Amino acid sequence: MSNNTRRTGKRQLRFGVVAVEKGFITPDQLFEALKVQVREDLEKETHRLLGEILLEQDAMTHEQRDEVLEVLEGLRHVFG
């Protein structure tokens, strides 16, 4: 399991899932950002984080991104 995911029960919490659950983005916005991420991974052989892509798309604010990262960091401390 990577540092960006945490398993709680049967579900992995990821940046996009937390952002949707907090109401910062819609599932459609997450899907579009994931498409950009995968396309760049394949075409440019670079990997940008979803938060970076969502900021570029004006789908999230810096404050919202930071709040999601804080949630994920908190889960890392709880679930190791």
Backbone torsions as a table, in degrees:
resi	resn	phi	psi	omega
1	MET	NA	132.5	-178.5
2	SER	-79.1	171.2	177.5
3	ASN	-67.5	-18.9	-177.3
4	ASN	-87.2	-3.9	-179.7
5	THR	-127.1	151.1	176.8
6	ARG	-136.2	135.2	178.1
7	ARG	-94.1	121.3	174.8
8	THR	-125.8	110.9	-174.3
9	GLY	66.9	-126.8	-178.7
10	LYS	-98.7	6.8	-171.4
11	ARG	-122.5	137.9	174.3
12	GLN	-93.7	129.1	176.0
13	LEU	-90.1	124.3	179.6
14	ARG	-122.6	165.5	-177.2
15	PHE	-51.2	-51.8	-176.1
16	GLY	-62.9	-39.1	179.7
17	VAL	-64.4	-45.9	179.2
18	VAL	-62.7	-42.8	-179.6
19	ALA	-61.5	-40.0	177.9
20	VAL	-69.0	-45.9	-178.2
21	GLU	-61.6	-32.7	178.2
22	LYS	-79.5	-7.2	179.0
23	GLY	80.7	14.8	180.0
24	PHE	-76.3	-33.3	178.7
25	ILE	-137.7	164.7	176.7
26	THR	-94.1	162.0	173.8
27	PRO	-56.9	-35.9	178.3
28	ASP	-64.4	-40.0	177.8
29	GLN	-65.2	-39.1	176.9
30	LEU	-62.5	-45.8	-179.6
31	PHE	-59.9	-43.7	179.7
32	GLU	-63.8	-41.6	178.9
33	ALA	-66.1	-38.4	177.4
34	LEU	-64.1	-38.4	177.4
35	LYS	-62.4	-42.0	177.8
36	VAL	-62.1	-44.8	-178.6
37	GLN	-59.9	-47.5	-179.1
38	VAL	-66.4	-43.6	179.3
39	ARG	-59.3	-45.6	179.0
40	GLU	-65.0	-39.1	177.0
41	ASP	-57.1	-43.4	-176.5
42	LEU	-78.3	-43.0	-174.3
43	GLU	-83.7	-44.0	-173.6
44	LYS	-101.8	-9.3	-176.6
45	GLU	54.8	36.1	173.6
46	THR	-125.5	154.8	-178.9
47	HIS	-124.4	113.7	174.3
48	ARG	-100.4	144.8	178.6
49	LEU	-73.0	150.5	-178.5
50	LEU	-59.1	-39.0	179.3
51	GLY	-57.8	-40.1	178.6
52	GLU	-64.5	-44.4	180.0
53	ILE	-65.3	-44.6	-179.5
54	LEU	-64.9	-34.2	174.3
55	LEU	-64.2	-45.8	-179.8
56	GLU	-60.8	-35.4	-179.7
57	GLN	-82.5	2.5	-176.5
58	ASP	57.9	29.7	177.8
59	ALA	-87.6	-22.9	-179.9
60	MET	-137.0	157.7	172.6
61	THR	-94.8	166.2	176.0
62	HIS	-60.9	-38.1	-179.7
63	GLU	-64.8	-42.0	178.6
64	GLN	-64.6	-43.7	177.9
65	ARG	-58.1	-46.0	-179.3
66	ASP	-63.4	-36.8	178.7
67	GLU	-65.1	-41.7	177.3
68	VAL	-62.7	-43.7	179.7
69	LEU	-63.2	-36.2	176.9
70	GLU	-64.4	-40.7	177.4
71	VAL	-61.0	-47.0	-179.1
72	LEU	-65.3	-37.8	178.0
73	GLU	-66.3	-40.8	177.1
74	GLY	-61.2	-39.9	178.7
75	LEU	-67.5	-33.6	178.0
76	ARG	-61.7	-38.7	179.6
77	HIS	-71.0	-36.2	-178.3
78	VAL	-74.8	-46.2	-173.1
79	PHE	-102.1	-3.9	177.0
80	GLY	61.9	NA	NA
